[in-house]
Amino acid sequence: MLALHEIDRFWGEVFPDETYYDLNYSDLFTRMWLARDKPLKKTDLYPFMPRVSLRTAVKYVQRAIESGLLTETIDPDDRRSKLVALSPELAGNIERFIDHALVTFDSGPFGQGAKKSG
């Protein structure tokens, strides 16, 4: 439980704007990070936030684009579609968050850190 609280605290440190202190943004950003090698169609992002309506997911994605956390470009293969990717800054913040989460869990009672000392 302490590890979850620490990870939650660190998410707030990485994203000080309270707008992004939301599990739906966590779902969106971390799932996009998993596909970070390629931009995704904008419409493919909405299912990354299954706990909100489509309309709300559209608003969330647009807000992140407007704030510069996500980048948006025209799809060269289908000029009617838009591609969205993590900004370099957001990708770095997600990596910091994941690294911190791994260290936090590793130092807990069941992690590798506990096994080395125990």
C-alpha positions in Angstrom: 0.0 0.0 0.0 2.9 2.4 0.8 4.4 1.7 -2.6 1.1 2.6 -4.3 0.9 5.9 -2.3 4.5 6.7 -3.3 3.9 6.0 -6.9 0.8 8.2 -6.8 2.7 11.0 -5.1 5.4 10.8 -7.8 2.9 11.0 -10.6 1.7 14.3 -9.0 5.4 15.5 -9.0 5.9 14.6 -12.6 2.6 16.2 -13.6 2.1 19.2 -11.3 -0.9 20.4 -13.3 -3.8 18.9 -11.4 -5.6 18.4 -14.8 -3.3 15.4 -15.5 -3.5 14.0 -11.9 -6.2 11.6 -13.3 -6.2 7.8 -13.8 -7.5 8.4 -17.3 -4.5 10.4 -18.3 -2.3 7.8 -16.7 -3.9 5.1 -18.8 -3.6 7.3 -22.0 0.0 8.3 -21.5 1.4 5.0 -20.3 -0.4 3.1 -23.1 0.9 5.6 -25.6 4.4 5.1 -24.1 4.2 1.4 -24.8 3.7 2.3 -28.5 6.2 5.1 -28.4 8.1 4.0 -31.5 5.3 5.1 -33.7 2.6 7.8 -33.7 -0.9 6.5 -33.4 -4.1 7.5 -35.2 -6.0 10.0 -33.0 -9.1 7.8 -33.1 -7.1 4.8 -31.8 -6.3 6.7 -28.6 -9.8 6.9 -27.2 -10.1 3.2 -26.2 -6.9 3.8 -24.1 -9.3 5.5 -21.6 -12.0 2.9 -21.1 -13.5 4.4 -18.0 -14.8 7.6 -19.7 -17.2 8.2 -22.6 -15.9 8.7 -26.1 -16.9 12.3 -25.9 -14.8 12.8 -22.7 -11.9 10.9 -24.2 -11.9 13.2 -27.2 -11.7 16.2 -24.9 -8.9 14.7 -22.8 -6.8 14.0 -25.9 -7.4 17.4 -27.3 -6.5 19.1 -24.0 -3.2 17.2 -23.9 -2.5 18.2 -27.6 -3.3 21.9 -26.8 -1.0 21.9 -23.8 1.9 20.5 -25.8 2.1 17.1 -24.0 1.0 15.3 -27.2 2.0 16.2 -30.7 -0.4 16.0 -33.7 0.5 15.7 -37.3 -1.4 14.9 -40.5 -1.1 11.2 -41.5 0.9 11.1 -44.7 -0.9 7.9 -45.8 -4.4 9.3 -45.2 -4.5 13.0 -45.1 -7.9 12.9 -43.5 -6.5 11.4 -40.4 -4.2 12.8 -37.7 -1.4 11.1 -35.9 -0.6 11.7 -32.3 2.6 11.0 -30.4 4.1 11.8 -27.0 6.1 15.0 -26.9 9.7 14.3 -26.1 9.2 16.0 -22.7 6.2 13.8 -21.9 8.0 10.6 -23.0 10.9 11.6 -20.6 8.4 12.2 -17.8 6.7 8.9 -18.3 10.1 7.1 -18.3 11.0 8.9 -15.0 7.7 7.8 -13.6 8.1 4.1 -14.7 11.7 4.1 -13.4 10.6 5.5 -10.0 7.7 2.9 -9.9 10.1 0.1 -10.5 12.6 1.3 -7.8 9.7 1.8 -5.4 8.3 -1.7 -5.9 11.8 -3.2 -5.9 12.6 -1.7 -2.5 9.4 -3.1 -1.0 9.1 -6.3 1.1 8.8 -8.6 -2.0 11.2 -6.8 -4.3 14.8 -7.7 -5.3 16.1 -5.1 -2.8 14.4 -7.0 0.1 15.8 -10.4 -1.2 19.3 -9.1 -1.4 19.3 -7.8 2.2 17.2 -10.7 3.6 
